[in-house]
Amino acid sequence: MAAAVNPTSLESAPRIMRLVAECSRSRARAGELRLPHGPVATPVFMPVGTQATMKGITAEQLDALGCRICLGNTYHLGLRPGPELIQKAHGLHGFMNWPHNLLTDSGGFQMVSLVSLSEVTEEGVRFRSPYDGDETLLSPEKSVEIQNALGSDIIMQLDDVVSSTVTGPRVEEAMYRSIRWLDRCIAAHQRPDKQNLFAIIQGGLDADLRATCLEEMTKRDVPGFAIGGLSGGESKGQFWRMVALSTSRLPKDKPRYLMGVGYATDLVVCVALGCDMFDCVFPTRTARFGSALVPTGNLQLKKKQYEKDFRPIDSNCTCPTCQKHSRAFLHALLHSDNTAALHHLTVHNIAYQLQLMSAVRASIVEKRFPDFVRDFMGTMYGDPTLCPTWATEALASVGITLR
Amino acid sequence: MMKLNLTKVVNGCRLGKIKNLGKTGDRTMDIPACLLYTKTGSAPHLTHQTLHTIHGVPAMAQLTLSSLAEHHEVLAEYKEGIGKFIGMPESLLYCSLHDPVSPCPAGYVTNKVLQKSTVIGVIEGGDVMEERLRSARETAKRPVGGFLLDGFQGNPATLETRLYLLSSVTAELPEDKPRLICGVSRPDEVLECIERGVDIFESFFPYQVTERGCALTFSFDYQPNPEETLLQQNGTQEEIKYVDQTKKIKTTSCNQEMTSFEINLKEKKYQEDFDPLVRGCSCYCCKNHTRAYIHHLLVTNELLAGVLLMMHNFEHYFGFFHSIREALKSDRLAQLKELICRQAS
C-alpha cells in the first residue's frame, strides 16, 4: 500500500525538517531540523541526559563535541526537582544552562521500565514513587503540562507503552489508547509555536496494528513522528520489519524519530530504512562501565590486555580523550576511585556516536551511502558475510547488498 | 638543582620564588604555594578539559606513590615518564609517598631514590622536641632539594599543640630550600604554618569539601571596597548564623568534619536558590550554574555534582593562595589572617 498522506489535514502543520539529500537506493535521508534553539543536522543521535545533566560531562564539553540536541526525561524531572522549580529557573534550558535543543520524553517508557510501580488506566499512568511512596498520576494532560513547563523544543505525547515481548489484546488496547492520548496531548498543548509535539506510533510487533496506528496518527497535525514500542526484548528480525513498515507509511517531509536505538549497527541500518533521529542510553551508560566504543565494536578497558596498550582508544577519533590519553592510562584510572575515568569515556563515546552520524550524513549527501554501509559493516564484522542476518536482510530490503 | 630565592620575610612568613625547576630547568614557582591534588595521576573528577577551565591551577601537581606504585611495571615499559602517561607533560610533578586523604600512621616514611628527580628530605620526630631537632639538623646536612615536614597532620587540635614544634624545626632549616608540609590544608592551618616558615601545601582540602557535597565560600578578600564589605558582612553573618544551627544538626548526623569555610549544598534551603555558589567567583560553575542546580545534582546523585563542585572548590582555594602571596607582597597578611580567623569559628 502506498504511503497514505492525507493532504487536507496536514497543510497547516509546521514543517520543521528540510530534506537536503536522499539516497537513490535506500530510504536514507540527510536533512536539517529547524528548531527553536537552532538547526540540527540529520540523521542525528541524541545523547540522553535524563535528570538535567549529561552524566558527568559539562554543558560546555557537550557543546564542544558538536551536540546540538539531547534528551531530558519528564517522569524523573517531574518528580525531582519538579516543574514549578524548573519554570522558575527559566525552563529546563535555563536550569541546566544548555543553549541548544532539548527533547523530553513523556514518561511513557517508565511505564515499561518501572512496570512494578505503575498502573495504567484510560485516565493515565499511576506511579508509586520509589523515593517516598507517594502516588502520582501521569495523564496525557499532566505530561504535556510538565513538558510545557520544561520548555523543551520537542515534546513527546504520552503513549500507552507495552513491552515488545507482550502479546495478545493488551497490545491492541495500548495502540488505540495511544491514539486517544495523542489527541488529548494535542488538545492540552499550550505552546505549539514554541514546542513541537511528536506522535509515537505503537502497535507492538503486529503489522496490522502498526498499520492502523500509522494510518490514524498521520491524520493528526503534528510536526514529527516517533516509532515507539520497539528496542525492547523483541528479535531483531521483528524489529527491523516494524521499522521498515513504519517508515514506508510516514510522510517524507516530517522527521522520523526511532526511540531507544543507539548501537552503531542498528543506527546505520535504520538510517537506511528511513529514520532521521535516534536516542539511547547505551553509549553513555556503557562508558560508566569502562567500555569504549570503536569502529570494530568496543574495548573493555578494565581488562588486563589494555594495561600496557599505549595507543589512544581510536587513532582516528578527534575527541579530547583520544587526543590526550592512552588506553593504558584509562585502564589504570578505571581501577581507581577517581570518577574522571568515567568522564573520559563518556566524552569519547558521545564523540563516537556523533562522528558516526556525521559520517553517515556526509555519505548520503555525497551520494555514496551504500558504499559507506559496506565499509562500515566490513570494519565492524570483518567480512560482509559475518554481518548479522537481520541487518543483511534489512539492508537488502531497501536495495543495499553487502558483497 | 632547584633553588629558592626569598623576596622577603615578614614575621616568619616567607615570600619567594623557586627557580630551576622542570626538565630543562627553566620553570619557576612562587611561594607560598599549594600543589594540585591528584588521585592516580588525575585531578579528582576532572578531565584535562575541565581542569583547564580552572583559573590559577598550580604549576606543580602532587602525585601519590601509593596510587601509582602498582603501575610501576607499566611505567617502566612506557619509558616516556609519568607526566606524559597521565596526560600532564607540561606540569611540574611532586611525588609524595602517601595520599593525604587516605591516612597512614606517621613515621612510616622511608627515603626512596628516584632518577633525575630532586629528593626531598623528610623531617620526623613525633612530638618529641629533641627528636625533631635532631631530624631537622641531620637532614639539613644532606644534599636534598627541600624538606617535608611530616607528622604534623591530624585533627585541628593536634596541629595546635604541634605548632610550637614546627617553629623550632623550621628554624634549623636552611633559608634557601623550600619547606613542604603534608596533611595540612585548611585555610586557617595554612596561615599558621606559613607564619612558622612553611612554603608549600597540599590541596586536598577542596577535594574533601567536594566529597561531602559542600562548596567553599569563605572570603579571602582582605581589602574589599566599602560597598562590598557591607554586602559581604550581611552575607557572612547570615551564613554564620545558619552554620551554627546546622553544625549542631551535623554532629548528630555524623558529619562533624564540615568546616565553617563552606556551605552544604544538600540543604533544603538551596533548592530554590538561583544565586551562584559564590557571588563574583569567576569559576566555570559560578559563571554557568546556580546553587539550586547543584542541589538538584546532589539530591539525584548525579556525577556532575562532583565535577562542578571540584571546579569551584579548586578555583576558590587557588584564589586563596594567590591572595596570600598578594597580601605578603603588600604587607597585609595580618588583615588576611584576621579575616580567615573570623570565619574559622
Boltz contact constraints between the chains, C-beta under 6 A:
constraints:
  - contact:
      token1: [A, 51]
      token2: [B, 300]
      max_distance: 6.0
  - contact:
      token1: [A, 51]
      token2: [B, 302]
      max_distance: 6.0
  - contact:
      token1: [A, 53]
      token2: [B, 302]
      max_distance: 6.0
  - contact:
      token1: [A, 53]
      token2: [B, 304]
      max_distance: 6.0
  - contact:
      token1: [A, 55]
      token2: [B, 303]
      max_distance: 6.0
  - contact:
      token1: [A, 56]
      token2: [B, 303]
      max_distance: 6.0
  - contact:
      token1: [A, 56]
      token2: [B, 304]
      max_distance: 6.0
  - contact:
      token1: [A, 56]
      token2: [B, 307]
      max_distance: 6.0
  - contact:
      token1: [A, 61]
      token2: [B, 49]
      max_distance: 6.0
  - contact:
      token1: [A, 80]
      token2: [B, 300]
      max_distance: 6.0
  - contact:
      token1: [A, 81]
      token2: [B, 296]
      max_distance: 6.0
  - contact:
      token1: [A, 97]
      token2: [B, 288]
      max_distance: 6.0
  - contact:
      token1: [A, 97]
      token2: [B, 289]
      max_distance: 6.0
  - contact:
      token1: [A, 307]
      token2: [B, 74]
      max_distance: 6.0
  - contact:
      token1: [A, 308]
      token2: [B, 74]
      max_distance: 6.0
  - contact:
      token1: [A, 308]
      token2: [B, 77]
      max_distance: 6.0
  - contact:
      token1: [A, 320]
      token2: [B, 49]
      max_distance: 6.0
  - contact:
      token1: [A, 324]
      token2: [B, 48]
      max_distance: 6.0
  - contact:
      token1: [A, 324]
      token2: [B, 87]
      max_distance: 6.0
  - contact:
      token1: [A, 325]
      token2: [B, 87]
      max_distance: 6.0
  - contact:
      token1: [A, 328]
      token2: [B, 74]
      max_distance: 6.0
  - contact:
      token1: [A, 329]
      token2: [B, 85]
      max_distance: 6.0
  - contact:
      token1: [A, 332]
      token2: [B, 71]
      max_distance: 6.0
  - contact:
      token1: [A, 333]
      token2: [B, 40]
      max_distance: 6.0
  - contact:
      token1: [A, 333]
      token2: [B, 42]
      max_distance: 6.0
  - contact:
      token1: [A, 336]
      token2: [B, 40]
      max_distance: 6.0
  - contact:
      token1: [A, 338]
      token2: [B, 39]
      max_distance: 6.0
  - contact:
      token1: [A, 338]
      token2: [B, 40]
      max_distance: 6.0
  - contact:
      token1: [A, 338]
      token2: [B, 42]
      max_distance: 6.0
  - contact:
      token1: [A, 338]
      token2: [B, 44]
      max_distance: 6.0
  - contact:
      token1: [A, 339]
      token2: [B, 45]
      max_distance: 6.0
  - contact:
      token1: [A, 339]
      token2: [B, 303]
      max_distance: 6.0
  - contact:
      token1: [A, 339]
      token2: [B, 306]
      max_distance: 6.0
  - contact:
      token1: [A, 340]
      token2: [B, 42]
      max_distance: 6.0
  - contact:
      token1: [A, 340]
      token2: [B, 45]
      max_distance: 6.0
  - contact:
      token1: [A, 340]
      token2: [B, 46]
      max_distance: 6.0
  - contact:
      token1: [A, 340]
      token2: [B, 47]
      max_distance: 6.0
  - contact:
      token1: [A, 343]
      token2: [B, 47]
      max_distance: 6.0
  - contact:
      token1: [A, 344]
      token2: [B, 47]
      max_distance: 6.0
